[in-house]
Amino acid sequence: MFRIGSKCSFNMSKLILILLSFLVVSEVTCDEFASRIVGGDVTQLPYAVSLQSNPKVHVCAGSIIDTRWILTSANCIALNTLKYVQPGTSNLNNLDYIFHISTTKSHPSYDKTTGINNIGMVKTLQPFVYSSTVRNIYLGVSTLPGGYQMTAFGWGTNALTPITPFTDLRTTIYTSMTNLACSNDFVPPKFIDDRQLCGLRARDKGVCVGDSGGGVVYGDRIHGVIGIVPIAANATVECADGRPVVFARVYNYYNWIYETLKT
């Protein structure tokens, strides 16, 4: 952990590099695997962190689940640019403390082509000190059925045109779906299994560029992890289009997460 003495202004060239890195990683054939909160509400969550390539240069989001461990998506780790963690703030320009990353682990069966098993973990060099603004969130220990109101969070873009800088932590609400209902909502139907958690919300609000790795929360537990942002062939961002979004279901990876925590 170290302290940043001066504020860092937004750099458009860095944003472009980040967006290009998302384009490289998103060699997915399933455009339902989303990665920022369009039309969301600014908030502060003590377990939410920004994963960064340089101090205050946001790449992905994550969730504190232990004093040194953060839950995120495997596609964020695959970028191979994560070096720092910034916890305890709703605005990336507000906090002076960041933590060095010592270790990253992707799920061993992560498939970047299909987006399956898109979950990973990041370990900090020094432990977090829990407080009112920094603490862990508990893991989901059961399968969340359809019809529940889940909160997704991230530092991604807040508007599709123009794409806005990654600054404020935002949230938006998704309604959980059964696997069957989610599958049938796509044309043609998509295969959805217990490794995945589907959420649905109205058009023009939802996760987008920069939200990858963020959590999907119900109550005091994290049930999902946001994956890759879908990019259209014409290079426009297909966010918040009213279709279901498919997250990694945390409960399915419970054993792998706890084995990783021991390392």
N, C-alpha and C positions, 0 to 999 in steps of 0.2 A: 504494500500500500504506500502511496506517496501523495503529496499535496501539490496541486496545480496552483501556481501563484498568479496567473493572469487568465482572463477569459479568452475563449477561442471563438472568433467570428466564423460564420458559415462560409464554406468554400465550395463554390459550385463545381469545380473540377473534381473535388473529392466525392461529391454526390454522384457525379457522372460515373466515376470509377466504381462506386458501390453498386449502382444500377447495372452497369455492365457485368459486374461479377455475378449478380442475380441471373442475368441472361445466360451466362455460361453454365451455371449450376442447373438452371431449369430446363434440362434436356428431358423433360417428362412428357409422357404421352397422355397423362391424366390431368386435365386442366382444373380439376376440382381441388387439387392440393394447393391451398392458398398460402401466401406469405404476407399492411399498416392499416390503421383504423381510419377508414374514410367516414366522415360525418360523425365521429365519436365524441365522447365527453372527456375533457381534461380531468385527470384525477391523480392521486398519489396512492401507491400500493407498497407497503414496506417490503414485500417479497420480490417485487419487480426490479430487474436490473437491465442495464444497457451493456451489451458486449461490443467491444470497440477494437479497431485496428490500430488507432493512435488515440491519445487522450482526447475525449469528447468527439471522436469521429465514429458515430454509431454505425454498426453493421447489422446486429440482430438483438433480439430481446432474450430474456431468460428469467427463471424463477428460482429463488433461493430455497433449497430443500434441506440444507445442513449448513453448519458453520463455515464449511469450505467448498460446498458443492452446489452447482447450479444446473437445473434441468433446462435443456434447450432442444433445438432440432439438429439432426445429423447434417442437413444440408448447410447449416451455418458453419459447422466444424469443417465441412469439406472445402469451404472457401479458403481455409488455411491462412486466414488473416487475423484471427482473434488473438489479442494480446492483453487486453485490459477489461476490467469490470467496473462499472460505475453504479453503485447502489444508492438507495435512500433519497430519491428525488423524483419529482414529476417533470422537471425541466432540466435538460442536459447542460444548460448554462449556469445552473444554480449551485451545484455542489463541487467542492474543491478536492474531494478525496476519491481516488480510484485504486483498484487492487490489480496486481499483476496476476496473469493466468499462468499456472504451472503445468497443468495437464488437461488434455481434452480426450474424450472417448465417444465414438459413435457406436450405435448398436451394430454388432458384428454382421447382422443380416440386412443392414440398410441397402436398399436398391434405389439408386438415384434415377433410374429409368422409370420405374413405376411409382416411386415415392413411398413404398411400403417400408415399415420400420424406421420412419424418419424421426428418430429420437436420439438425443445425445446428452452428454454431461460434461461440464467444465469445472475444474478444480482451481481454486485460488492459492497463491503462494502463502498468504497469511489468512487467518480466520476472520470472519465478520464478528463484530461485537454487536449483539442484538440490542435494540432500543425501540423507541416508539416509531422510528422511521426505517429501521432495518431489522428484518426478522424472516424466519422461514415460513413456508406454507406446507401443509400436510398433503400427502399423496392420496388420491382417490383409492379406496379399498374395495370398491364394488363397481359393477357396471351401471352407468347412469342410463335409465330408460328414457323413452321419448317423452316430450312435453315439459321438460324442465328448462328454466331460464338460466342460461350460463353467461358468464361475463368473460369476454376475450379482451386482452390488453396488448399494447405494443406502442413503439415509438415511430411507426411508419408514417407515410404521407397521409395528410388529412384531406387532400383533394386530388382528383385525377388530372385536372387541367387547370393550372400547371401543377406538376408534382412538387409538393412543398417540402422544405427541409425537415430533417428528423430532429425535433426539439422537444415537444410535449408528449408526455405519456397519456394515452387515451384509451378509453374502454368502449365497448359496444356489446349489446345483448344478442345472443343467439338462442334459439329454441332447439333443444336436443331432439334428435330423430331416431326412430328405430332403424336398424340396418336395412330392413326390407323397404320401408318408406323412402329412405335415402336412395337406395338403389333404383327404385322405380321412378324417382323424380328426374333421373337423367334419361336422355334419348340418344342412343339406345341405353338400356339400363346398365349401370356399372356394378361390378362385383364389389361388395362391401362386406368385410368380416369383422371379427371381434378385435382386431388390431386397430380398428378405425372408429372414430366418433364423429358423427355428422351433426352439423348445426345449420339452422335456417333462419334468415331474417329478411326484412324488406329490402328492396332494391335501393341502391345509392348509399348504403351504410354497410361497412364490413371491413375485414382485414385486407391489407394491401402491401405494397412495397415497403420493406423495412420492419414488418411485424413478425417475420420468421423467428421462431424460437419462443415467442410469447406464449403465455398460458391461457387456458380456458378453464374457468373456475366456477364451481358451484358450492355455495356455503363457504366453509373454511378449507376446502380441498381443491387441488388441481386435478382435473379430469382429462384435459387434452393439451396438446402442444401444437402450435401453428406451424405449418410446413412451408412449402415453396409458393411464392407468388406466381399466378398464371400470367404468361405473357402471350399476347396474340401475335399472329403472323405479321401483322402490319406494325408491330412494335408498340402498340398501345397496351395499356394495362387493363386486363379484364378483372377488375376488382368490383365488389359490391354490385354484382349483376343480378342478384335475386336468386341465384341457384344455391343449392346446399354447398357448404364448405366441409371438407373432410380433414379432420385433425388426427394425430396419433393419440390413441386411447391409452392413458397413463396406466390404468389398472392392469392392462395386458402385459406391461413391462415391469411390474412390481418387483419380481424376483431379480431381474437383471439390474434394476436400479439399486437395490439393496446390496447385491454382490459388488457392484461398482463402488458403493459408499465405503466398503471395507478396504479398498485399495489405497 
